[in-house]
Amino acid sequence: MALPLLPGYSFNTNLGKEKFHKSQHFDISNGTPMMVGEEKPGIGGELLPGQTIRPKFSVYPKGDGSALPSWVAFDKQVLCFDAYFTESVPESREELSRVRYCRIYFYLEDDTIQVVEPEIQNSGIPQGTLIRRHRIPLPPPNDDQFYTVECFNLNIKVEFYSRAFNIINCDQFTSNFLRKLGVRLNSPVFPPGDSYNSIRQQMKDSMQPLRPLERIDTLKQFLEHDREVLQFFCHWDDTDEMFGDSRELILHYFLADDTVEVREVIKPNSGRDSGPVFLHRSKLPKPSSMRMLKPGEKTARTVLNVFGPMGQGGRHILDSLKTGAVYEEFYKDSDFIIGATINVWGRKIIICDCDAFTQEHYRTKFGIDNFTPFTFKQSVTRKVEREIPPYNGFGSEEDSLCSCQGLLPKPPQKDFKKMMEKDRQGLESNVLRFVGRLVTDSPIDVERIFIISYFLSDDTISVFEPPQTNSGVIGGKFLERNRIKKPDQELFKSELSEYFKAEDLYVGARVCFYGQNFQLMNADEYTFNYMERHPDEFPKADIATIISKLKNIAEPKLKDIRISFVRNDPSNTGTILYGPFRNLLAEVAEGQLSEHEIMTVGRHYSSREQPEIDMKILLTMAQEQLRRKSFEDFPRLLNYFIHKDKTRKGMLPTEECRTICKAFKLPVADDLLRAILTKFESEDKQLDYNVFLSEINWRDNPLPFYQSEKPVKFVPDWNGESSPHAVISISYKILIEDVFGKQD
């Protein structure tokens, strides 16, 4: 049973609508009024039953990603087609029609088309853009639609405004794009030839001048001396004239074309306006008593006589001997000598000095070695020293200083070179990390451990506290990474404050960060290695300086030191544990050696086993050097060894084998060659050369690459624990010999 039409049971399709506009059914297309109701939707923009609206632009297949609009997806992507069209030429004997070549550009973003014809010299017809970029309608009866990408292919005709264009080819991008759309491209065709253009090209090729003009070859000089400029520092004394003064000039001589340019050096607050140049670049003539030339008197070529009718068919004879030529002398590079006076359009200018490139040019070309600067008297101006106001407390000190150095404040410049050199590169972190403790009497804070990191790239410091179980203190970031000023400095002063540097941090040092006193207790293995590799930057890690200091301190106590070492080494092994060694050095130094210096000595003289060099390592290094130099003359080297072996036992003296290798210029380092020969020689100093050549032959017996030593690994989450490279025992006998020399 149908529901009654009660309130709430009526199905009104207009409920919730906000647009009730009605589309017009009449429009003007190409200047013609016409009914377009079939293309218009119904009320509110909704499609009528059974109505489908054709898309305005080309239909492109959507990709796997997000569906972008065509003006974004196909921005700056254009299809290019090569085409031609024929044009009739009336009232001409040479041709009836002409073939004109052009290019059709189809812009994918909005389906616009542009037709451009390349310009041909002396064609006599307007060329360039034939059809400006816009959407082109299809030919009638489909003139209510526009060309899309599906309408284009090779070896077809397209009609633009009643003109037929034959598409013959396209570029690679267009070909790939159409193939991706699924279009089967036709084969490209060759364009038809144009008889008239062929005749014009033949006429152009056949024209040769009967009497060519003389060429002045300046290209060689330009190519050899392009961008080579001689620079001279000159002085012009104009004090004899009214309101004249002494001026400094810079003269540039261009070797490419022998031109001269003069610029004036205008100092600040000199009262003169800075002009672009004092003398524009041109050839500088030398002064002479020659009269002023009339217009047209000086020409490049002289005509002796002219006969025949004027214009076409007339003839003339040029003066090949240049009897009537007018010569004018210009300044050359040979005229500019330090101390010489040149005339620059009536101004006497003295050459005082030149730059390094100019000196090298005169030394090479003219053999001049004396470049002593020419001095002249100049008025002495009092230099006013700039006073910098004290820091006012706003911003950083560098910002305040930059605001005092110019009218337009600039931000402070950072050391970009240092930041690039000391930034992290692979295993090189360029971060020094120390273990620190608070210097305090608080029983809670005295047990806290901190990781202090110093970043070498920008001299910043950060402090991190590793979490400790049941310590009652929440770990984490203790101090943000920034530059830290040294304590006890005046705040409001003109000079910049001092900040903590890398050399201020070492094991045993006490530092104060914003009122918190820390004592550095230890460091990681990377920090020790970095400081020992750069002893000039870290004197606390310079073993030579520490040994010299230790010698001056411990020389009076030599006997007691030896007794203490022997007492801690009952087995007489020559080694001692690091703990007693550290206590002994601290007692002997009496505070003159820091904890870091003691640790450096311990690391340097630690008892580490020195394994004997493996023979495979030496052979691998030798084969690598031979491989790099592409040495493959092993058979000839073996024949020479056999020739020298008179006994035919396969043995030769080691020194003779080394001499033969040097005579053959074997590309192996001398110390490496000696080490390999020593390994192969017998007790009687004889060498089996067959085995030696077989082992170093990288062609027949290649050896795998061997890495002798691994770099120290940087551990990002280091919590202050001791590394596996920690020193355990010290070779005190070697230390005593280095400090006090060998004792009987």
DRENFINU-800048 format. One record per residue (C-alpha): residue in one letter; x, y, z. Coordinates in steps of 0.2 Angstrom, whole numbers, padded with zeros to 4 digits, always signed. Layout:
N
aXYZ...
END
This chain:
744
m+0000+0000+0000a+0007+0017-0005l+0011+0029+0009p-0001+0044+0011l+0005+0061+0006l+0008+0067+0023p+0020+0080+0029g+0037+0071+0029y+0033+0058+0016s+0035+0070+0001f+0051+0067-0010n+0056+0085-0015t+0072+0084-0026n+0074+0103-0023l+0078+0100-0004g+0096+0106+0000k+0099+0114-0016e+0107+0131-0017k+0109+0134-0036f+0094+0137-0046h+0101+0146-0061k+0096+0142-0079s+0109+0140-0093q+0106+0150-0109h+0103+0141-0125f+0109+0154-0137d+0127+0159-0140i+0139+0166-0153s+0152+0155-0161n+0164+0162-0174g+0153+0177-0176t+0138+0167-0180p+0123+0166-0168m+0118+0148-0165m+0108+0137-0153v+0120+0128-0141g+0106+0121-0130e+0113+0103-0132e+0129+0108-0124k+0121+0117-0109p+0116+0108-0093g+0099+0110-0084i+0094+0120-0069g+0108+0122-0056g+0121+0115-0068e+0115+0097-0067l+0115+0087-0082l+0098+0083-0090p+0093+0065-0092g+0103+0056-0105q+0114+0071-0108t+0133+0070-0109i+0145+0085-0111r+0160+0084-0122p+0176+0088-0113k+0184+0105-0117f+0202+0099-0117s+0211+0083-0122v+0208+0067-0112y+0224+0060-0104p+0226+0044-0095k+0228+0046-0077g+0244+0039-0068d+0246+0030-0052g+0249+0045-0042s+0237+0060-0038a+0227+0067-0052l+0234+0084-0056p+0226+0097-0067s+0233+0098-0085w+0241+0115-0082v+0251+0108-0068a+0255+0090-0075f+0260+0096-0092d+0268+0113-0088k+0281+0118-0100q+0278+0102-0111v+0276+0106-0129l+0274+0094-0144c+0284+0099-0159f+0280+0094-0177d+0289+0098-0193a+0277+0103-0207y+0276+0112-0224f+0262+0120-0235t+0262+0125-0253e+0258+0143-0259s+0255+0148-0276v+0265+0162-0284p+0256+0171-0298e+0264+0181-0311s+0282+0173-0309r+0292+0165-0323e+0304+0156-0311e+0290+0147-0300l+0272+0143-0300s+0271+0137-0282r+0283+0138-0267v+0285+0126-0253r+0286+0134-0236y+0292+0124-0221c+0286+0128-0203r+0284+0120-0186i+0268+0117-0177y+0269+0118-0158f+0255+0110-0148y+0255+0115-0129l+0248+0101-0118e+0243+0112-0104d+0229+0120-0113d+0228+0113-0130t+0234+0129-0139i+0243+0128-0155q+0256+0140-0163v+0263+0139-0180v+0281+0147-0183e+0290+0148-0200p+0309+0150-0198e+0316+0165-0206i+0326+0164-0222q+0338+0178-0228n+0332+0188-0242s+0316+0178-0244g+0305+0193-0248i+0290+0187-0239p+0285+0190-0221q+0290+0175-0210g+0290+0171-0191t+0274+0167-0182l+0261+0163-0194i+0247+0158-0181r+0248+0165-0164r+0246+0153-0149h+0227+0149-0146r+0215+0135-0148i+0211+0132-0166p+0194+0125-0171l+0192+0110-0182p+0187+0113-0200p+0168+0114-0204p+0156+0106-0201n+0165+0102-0184d+0170+0120-0181d+0162+0120-0164q+0176+0108-0158f+0194+0111-0156y+0210+0102-0161t+0216+0090-0147v+0232+0079-0146e+0222+0064-0154c+0221+0074-0170f+0240+0074-0174n+0251+0061-0182l+0264+0059-0195n+0261+0059-0213i+0244+0067-0212k+0236+0084-0216v+0229+0096-0204e+0219+0111-0209f+0221+0128-0199y+0209+0141-0206s+0207+0134-0223r+0226+0131-0225a+0232+0113-0226f+0248+0109-0217n+0257+0092-0221i+0265+0085-0205i+0281+0076-0210n+0291+0073-0194c+0292+0077-0175d+0305+0078-0162q+0310+0064-0150f+0299+0070-0135t+0284+0071-0146s+0287+0053-0152n+0289+0046-0135f+0274+0055-0128l+0262+0050-0142r+0268+0032-0140k+0264+0032-0122l+0246+0038-0126g+0244+0023-0137v+0245+0032-0154r+0253+0022-0168l+0264+0034-0177n+0266+0034-0195s+0283+0034-0204p+0291+0051-0206v+0292+0057-0224f+0305+0068-0233p+0299+0086-0237p+0297+0090-0256g+0310+0101-0264d+0308+0118-0269s+0315+0122-0286y+0316+0141-0284n+0326+0139-0268s+0338+0127-0276i+0341+0139-0290r+0345+0153-0278q+0357+0142-0268q+0366+0138-0284m+0368+0156-0288k+0374+0160-0271d+0387+0146-0271s+0394+0152-0288m+0397+0170-0284q+0415+0173-0280p+0423+0190-0278l+0435+0194-0293r+0446+0205-0282p+0444+0201-0263l+0449+0215-0251e+0464+0213-0240r+0461+0205-0224i+0469+0212-0208d+0471+0197-0197t+0468+0202-0179l+0460+0185-0174k+0476+0177-0169q+0481+0191-0157f+0464+0191-0150l+0464+0172-0147e+0481+0172-0140h+0479+0186-0128d+0461+0187-0124r+0458+0192-0106e+0476+0197-0103v+0477+0214-0097l+0493+0224-0091q+0489+0234-0075f+0500+0250-0071f+0498+0261-0056c+0501+0279-0062h+0501+0297-0055w+0495+0313-0063d+0502+0329-0055d+0490+0343-0059t+0495+0355-0045d+0501+0368-0058e+0484+0371-0064m+0471+0381-0054f+0462+0370-0042g+0472+0356-0047d+0479+0342-0036s+0488+0326-0036r+0478+0311-0043e+0481+0292-0043l+0476+0282-0059i+0476+0264-0065l+0480+0261-0083h+0474+0245-0091y+0483+0239-0107f+0473+0226-0116l+0485+0214-0126a+0470+0207-0136d+0468+0223-0147d+0482+0235-0140t+0469+0247-0132v+0471+0257-0117e+0459+0262-0103v+0462+0273-0088r+0453+0273-0072e+0454+0286-0057v+0456+0280-0039i+0445+0291-0029k+0447+0290-0011p+0432+0292+0001n+0428+0310+0007s+0440+0317-0007g+0427+0329-0013r+0426+0322-0030d+0412+0313-0039s+0417+0295-0045g+0415+0294-0063p+0414+0278-0073v+0431+0280-0082f+0445+0293-0084l+0448+0287-0102h+0437+0275-0111r+0445+0260-0119s+0453+0264-0136k+0469+0265-0145l+0480+0279-0137p+0489+0289-0151k+0507+0296-0148p+0509+0315-0149s+0516+0321-0166s+0518+0337-0176m+0506+0330-0189r+0492+0342-0194m+0474+0338-0191l+0467+0327-0204k+0451+0331-0214p+0436+0321-0214g+0438+0306-0226e+0457+0309-0228k+0461+0294-0218t+0454+0278-0225a+0457+0259-0224r+0460+0258-0243t+0465+0270-0257v+0456+0270-0274l+0468+0275-0288n+0456+0277-0302v+0438+0273-0307f+0432+0270-0325g+0416+0264-0333p+0398+0268-0328m+0394+0271-0310g+0386+0257-0301q+0384+0240-0308g+0397+0236-0322g+0409+0250-0316r+0427+0245-0311h+0440+0252-0299i+0458+0249-0295l+0464+0248-0277d+0481+0254-0271s+0489+0238-0266l+0506+0247-0262k+0497+0259-0250t+0506+0274-0257g+0494+0287-0251a+0490+0279-0234v+0491+0289-0218y+0500+0281-0204e+0496+0286-0186e+0507+0279-0172f+0499+0272-0156y+0506+0267-0139k+0512+0249-0138d+0516+0238-0123s+0535+0242-0126d+0532+0260-0122f+0526+0257-0104i+0541+0257-0092i+0541+0261-0074g+0546+0279-0072a+0542+0284-0090t+0530+0298-0094i+0516+0295-0106n+0505+0308-0115v+0486+0304-0113w+0478+0318-0123g+0489+0332-0116r+0490+0325-0098k+0508+0320-0092i+0505+0303-0083i+0520+0295-0074i+0520+0276-0072c+0525+0271-0054d+0522+0253-0052c+0513+0237-0060d+0506+0221-0054a+0513+0203-0054f+0506+0198-0071t+0513+0213-0079q+0530+0210-0072e+0530+0192-0078h+0525+0198-0096y+0539+0211-0097r+0551+0198-0090t+0546+0185-0103k+0544+0196-0118f+0557+0210-0116g+0569+0202-0103i+0567+0216-0090d+0570+0212-0072n+0571+0229-0063f+0553+0233-0057t+0558+0245-0043p+0542+0256-0039f+0544+0275-0043t+0539+0285-0028f+0532+0303-0029k+0528+0315-0016q+0510+0315-0010s+0501+0325+0003v+0500+0315+0020t+0482+0314+0026r+0479+0311+0044k+0470+0294+0047v+0455+0296+0058e+0453+0280+0069r+0436+0274+0071e+0430+0272+0089i+0418+0258+0092p+0405+0261+0105p+0403+0249+0119y+0391+0234+0119n+0373+0240+0123g+0366+0223+0128f+0354+0221+0113g+0357+0206+0103s+0374+0198+0102e+0390+0207+0102e+0393+0203+0084d+0377+0210+0079s+0380+0226+0088l+0397+0227+0080c+0390+0225+0062s+0378+0239+0065c+0392+0251+0069q+0402+0247+0053g+0390+0254+0040l+0375+0264+0037l+0366+0248+0032p+0368+0234+0045k+0373+0217+0038p+0372+0201+0048p+0389+0194+0055q+0399+0183+0043k+0402+0165+0048d+0418+0156+0045f+0410+0146+0030k+0427+0138+0026k+0430+0131+0043m+0412+0125+0044m+0414+0115+0027e+0431+0108+0032k+0426+0103+0050d+0409+0097+0046r+0405+0078+0048q+0412+0068+0033g+0410+0050+0034l+0418+0042+0049e+0426+0059+0053s+0413+0067+0065n+0425+0082+0071v+0416+0082+0088l+0427+0081+0103r+0418+0073+0118f+0423+0073+0136v+0416+0066+0152g+0414+0079+0166r+0408+0080+0183l+0401+0095+0193v+0413+0103+0205t+0401+0105+0220d+0399+0100+0238s+0381+0093+0236p+0381+0074+0239i+0368+0072+0225d+0376+0082+0211v+0394+0076+0214e+0389+0059+0207r+0381+0066+0191i+0390+0062+0175f+0389+0074+0160i+0395+0071+0141i+0402+0088+0135s+0403+0089+0116y+0413+0102+0107f+0409+0104+0088l+0424+0110+0079s+0414+0116+0064d+0407+0132+0073d+0415+0131+0091t+0399+0127+0099i+0397+0116+0115s+0383+0105+0121v+0381+0096+0138f+0371+0080+0140e+0368+0070+0155p+0366+0051+0153p+0351+0044+0163q+0357+0034+0178t+0346+0021+0187n+0340+0026+0204s+0350+0042+0204g+0335+0054+0208v+0339+0065+0193i+0331+0065+0176g+0344+0064+0163g+0344+0072+0146k+0349+0088+0138f+0358+0099+0151l+0364+0113+0140e+0358+0118+0122r+0372+0119+0109n+0379+0136+0108r+0395+0146+0110i+0399+0149+0128k+0409+0164+0134k+0423+0162+0146p+0419+0168+0164d+0424+0184+0173q+0423+0196+0157e+0416+0213+0157l+0399+0214+0149f+0398+0231+0142k+0414+0234+0132s+0420+0238+0115e+0430+0223+0112l+0422+0206+0108s+0421+0193+0122e+0432+0178+0122y+0423+0161+0120f+0429+0143+0124k+0440+0136+0111a+0445+0118+0107e+0462+0120+0116d+0454+0125+0132l+0446+0108+0134y+0457+0093+0139v+0456+0080+0153g+0459+0087+0170a+0453+0105+0165r+0441+0115+0175v+0428+0125+0165c+0414+0136+0170f+0398+0136+0159y+0385+0149+0164g+0390+0148+0183q+0391+0129+0183n+0409+0122+0186f+0414+0106+0177q+0430+0096+0178l+0434+0085+0163m+0438+0067+0169n+0440+0057+0153a+0437+0058+0134d+0432+0045+0120e+0445+0037+0109y+0441+0048+0094t+0445+0064+0104f+0462+0057+0109n+0466+0052+0092y+0461+0068+0084m+0471+0079+0097e+0486+0068+0094r+0485+0070+0075h+0484+0089+0077p+0498+0093+0090d+0500+0111+0084e+0482+0115+0089f+0482+0104+0105p+0498+0107+0115k+0492+0095+0129a+0493+0081+0116d+0510+0085+0109i+0521+0071+0114a+0537+0080+0110t+0533+0095+0120i+0528+0084+0135i+0544+0074+0134s+0554+0090+0134k+0544+0096+0149l+0546+0079+0158k+0565+0079+0155n+0567+0096+0164i+0555+0090+0179a+0562+0072+0182e+0580+0074+0178p+0585+0077+0196k+0575+0062+0202l+0581+0050+0189k+0587+0037+0202d+0571+0038+0212i+0560+0036+0197r+0570+0020+0191i+0568+0012+0208s+0550+0016+0208f+0547+0008+0191v+0558-0008+0196r+0548-0009+0213n+0531-0010+0203d+0539-0023+0190p+0544-0038+0201s+0545-0049+0186n+0557-0037+0176t+0546-0038+0161g+0549-0019+0157t+0531-0015+0158i+0521-0007+0172l+0502-0005+0175y+0494+0011+0170g+0488+0015+0188p+0505+0015+0197f+0513+0024+0182r+0500+0038+0183n+0503+0040+0202l+0522+0040+0200l+0521+0054+0186a+0509+0064+0196e+0520+0063+0211v+0536+0068+0201a+0528+0082+0191e+0520+0090+0207g+0506+0098+0197q+0516+0103+0182l+0509+0090+0171s+0490+0089+0168e+0480+0074+0168h+0478+0074+0149e+0497+0075+0147i+0500+0060+0158m+0487+0051+0148t+0496+0056+0132v+0512+0049+0138g+0504+0033+0143r+0495+0031+0126h+0512+0034+0117y+0522+0021+0128s+0508+0008+0130s+0514-0010+0128r+0506-0015+0112e+0512-0030+0102q+0519-0025+0086p+0516-0040+0074e+0528-0043+0061i+0523-0037+0044d+0514-0051+0034m+0522-0056+0017k+0505-0055+0009i+0503-0037+0014l+0520-0032+0005l+0516-0042-0010t+0498-0035-0011m+0506-0017-0010a+0519-0021-0024q+0506-0029-0035e+0495-0013-0033q+0509-0002-0038l+0513-0012-0053r+0495-0013-0058r+0493+0006-0057k+0508+0009-0069s+0502-0006-0080f+0519-0015-0079e+0518-0031-0089d+0536-0034-0095f+0539-0049-0083p+0545-0061-0097r+0559-0050-0103l+0564-0047-0085l+0565-0065-0082n+0576-0068-0097y+0587-0054-0091f+0589-0063-0074i+0593-0080-0083h+0606-0071-0094k+0614-0064-0078d+0613-0082-0070k+0629-0090-0076t+0628-0105-0065r+0609-0109-0071k+0604-0112-0053g+0590-0100-0052m+0599-0090-0038l+0607-0072-0039p+0614-0061-0026t+0601-0050-0018e+0609-0033-0022e+0612-0038-0040c+0593-0043-0041r+0589-0025-0034t+0601-0017-0047i+0592-0027-0061c+0575-0021-0055k+0581-0003-0054a+0588-0005-0072f+0571-0011-0078k+0563+0004-0069l+0551-0007-0059p+0538+0004-0053v+0539-0001-0035a+0545+0010-0020d+0563+0007-0015d+0559+0003+0003l+0545-0009-0002l+0557-0018-0014r+0570-0020-0001a+0558-0027+0011i+0552-0040-0002l+0569-0045-0007t+0575-0047+0011k+0560-0059+0014f+0565-0070-0001e+0584-0070+0002s+0592-0085+0009e+0605-0086+0023d+0620-0083+0010k+0611-0068+0003q+0605-0077-0012l+0588-0074-0020d+0577-0086-0030y+0572-0074-0044n+0559-0087-0051v+0549-0087-0035f+0551-0068-0033l+0545-0064-0051s+0530-0076-0049e+0524-0068-0033i+0524-0050-0039n+0516-0055-0056w+0499-0047-0054r+0493-0054-0071d+0496-0073-0067n+0495-0073-0048p+0484-0058-0042l+0481-0056-0023p+0465-0049-0015f+0465-0031-0008y+0470-0030+0010q+0466-0016+0022s+0479-0015+0035e+0471-0004+0048k+0453+0001+0052p+0449+0019+0057v+0442+0023+0074k+0423+0021+0074f+0413+0036+0080v+0399+0030+0093p+0385+0043+0093d+0377+0036+0109w+0393+0036+0119n+0389+0037+0138g+0406+0040+0145e+0412+0022+0147s+0430+0017+0144s+0434+0011+0126p+0442-0005+0121h+0457+0004+0116a+0461+0009+0134v+0479+0008+0140i+0483-0006+0152s+0502-0007+0154i+0516+0005+0150s+0534+0001+0143y+0543+0011+0155k+0561+0006+0149i+0557+0015+0132l+0551+0030+0141i+0567+0031+0152e+0578+0030+0136d+0568+0043+0127v+0568+0055+0142f+0586+0052+0149g+0595+0043+0135k+0602+0025+0136q+0610+0022+0153d+0624+0009+0156
END
